[in-house]
Amino acid sequence: QVQLVESGGGSVQAGGSLRLSCVASRYSYSSSCMGWFRRAPGKEREGVATIDSDGITSYADSVKGRFAISQSNGKNTLYLQMNSLKPEDTAMYYCAAGPYGGNWCRSRIYRYLELWGQGTLVTVSS
């Protein structure tokens, strides 16, 4: 079974940047949908960004223009470049993968993703 391992989280000042990485245990791993989700304390899980097998991306309105999701050419690594970070971005960030592409993927609904990493914590201070 493929495993996903996130890294790159940390503590930054508002306005700063972080780049999250998610490495699949199998070289050249790919899925119909991969994405980043986050959960802040006391809040429900939120779909931040997804990318399907055709390279089509989808972003939450709250991060559009600030975050960018991408994959390595071999598709074994998923990235989330986060710029202009805000305190509201503070959350545990999870990498996920699933079998449903197209509109299902672009909906960024967590129930459509089946494989999850352990999470990496992002803390943004004022």
C-alpha positions as CSV (number, residue, x, y, z in Angstrom):
1,Q,0.0,0.0,0.0
2,V,1.2,3.5,-0.8
3,Q,1.9,5.8,2.1
4,L,2.0,9.6,2.1
5,V,4.4,11.6,4.3
6,E,4.1,15.3,4.7
7,S,6.8,17.8,5.6
8,G,7.6,21.5,5.5
9,G,5.3,22.8,8.2
10,G,6.5,25.2,10.8
11,S,6.0,28.6,12.4
12,V,6.2,31.8,10.4
13,Q,5.2,35.4,10.7
14,A,2.2,36.8,8.8
15,G,3.2,37.6,5.2
16,G,5.8,34.8,5.1
17,S,6.0,31.7,3.0
18,L,6.2,27.9,3.4
19,R,6.4,25.1,1.0
20,L,4.8,21.8,2.0
21,S,5.8,18.5,0.5
22,C,4.1,15.1,0.4
23,V,6.1,12.1,-0.7
24,A,4.6,8.9,-1.8
25,S,6.3,5.7,-0.7
26,R,6.1,4.3,-4.3
27,Y,8.2,5.9,-6.9
28,S,6.2,7.6,-9.7
29,Y,3.0,7.2,-7.7
30,S,0.0,8.9,-9.2
31,S,-3.7,9.1,-8.4
32,S,-6.8,10.5,-10.1
33,C,-6.9,13.2,-7.4
34,M,-4.4,14.5,-4.9
35,G,-4.9,17.5,-2.6
36,W,-4.2,19.4,0.5
37,F,-6.7,19.7,3.3
38,R,-6.4,21.5,6.6
39,R,-8.0,21.5,10.0
40,A,-7.8,24.3,12.4
41,P,-8.6,23.8,16.1
42,G,-12.4,23.5,16.7
43,K,-13.2,23.6,13.0
44,E,-14.1,21.1,10.3
45,R,-11.6,19.9,7.7
46,E,-11.3,22.2,4.8
47,G,-10.2,21.4,1.2
48,V,-7.4,23.8,0.4
49,A,-6.3,22.7,-3.0
50,T,-6.6,19.7,-5.3
51,I,-5.0,18.6,-8.6
52,D,-6.3,15.8,-10.8
53,S,-4.5,13.5,-13.2
54,D,-5.0,16.0,-16.0
55,G,-3.3,18.7,-14.0
56,I,-6.4,20.7,-13.4
57,T,-6.3,22.5,-10.1
58,S,-8.9,23.8,-7.7
59,Y,-8.5,26.2,-4.8
60,A,-10.5,27.3,-1.9
61,D,-11.5,31.0,-2.2
62,S,-9.6,31.8,0.9
63,V,-6.3,30.8,-0.5
64,K,-6.7,31.6,-4.2
65,G,-3.9,33.7,-5.5
66,R,-1.7,32.9,-2.5
67,F,-1.3,29.1,-2.6
68,A,-0.2,26.9,-5.5
69,I,-0.4,23.1,-5.7
70,S,1.9,21.1,-8.0
71,Q,3.4,17.7,-8.6
72,S,6.8,16.5,-9.5
73,N,7.2,15.1,-13.0
74,G,7.3,11.6,-11.7
75,K,4.2,12.4,-9.6
76,N,5.7,10.9,-6.5
77,T,5.8,14.2,-4.7
78,L,3.0,16.7,-4.1
79,Y,3.7,20.3,-3.2
80,L,1.8,23.2,-1.7
81,Q,3.6,26.6,-2.1
82,M,2.0,29.0,0.5
83,N,2.7,32.7,0.1
84,S,1.4,35.7,2.0
85,L,0.4,33.6,4.9
86,K,-2.2,34.8,7.3
87,P,-3.0,33.8,10.9
88,E,-6.2,32.3,9.6
89,D,-4.0,29.8,7.7
90,T,-2.9,28.2,11.0
91,A,-3.9,24.6,10.9
92,M,-2.8,21.0,10.6
93,Y,-2.3,20.4,6.9
94,Y,-2.9,16.9,5.4
95,C,-1.9,15.4,2.1
96,A,-4.5,13.1,0.5
97,A,-5.1,11.0,-2.6
98,G,-8.1,9.4,-4.1
99,P,-9.6,7.6,-7.2
100,Y,-12.1,10.3,-8.3
101,G,-10.9,12.9,-10.7
102,G,-12.7,15.6,-12.7
103,N,-15.5,17.5,-10.8
104,W,-15.3,15.1,-7.9
105,C,-11.7,16.1,-7.3
106,R,-12.3,19.8,-8.0
107,S,-15.0,19.9,-5.4
108,R,-12.3,19.5,-2.7
109,I,-14.6,17.4,-0.5
110,Y,-12.6,15.3,1.9
111,R,-14.8,12.2,1.7
112,Y,-13.7,11.7,-1.9
113,L,-10.1,11.2,-0.8
114,E,-9.2,7.8,0.6
115,L,-5.4,7.9,1.4
116,W,-4.1,10.3,3.9
117,G,-0.8,11.4,5.4
118,Q,-0.1,12.1,9.1
119,G,-0.2,15.9,8.8
120,T,2.2,18.7,9.2
121,L,1.5,21.7,11.4
122,V,1.5,25.3,10.1
123,T,1.4,28.1,12.6
124,V,1.2,31.8,11.4
125,S,1.6,34.5,13.9
126,S,0.6,38.2,13.6
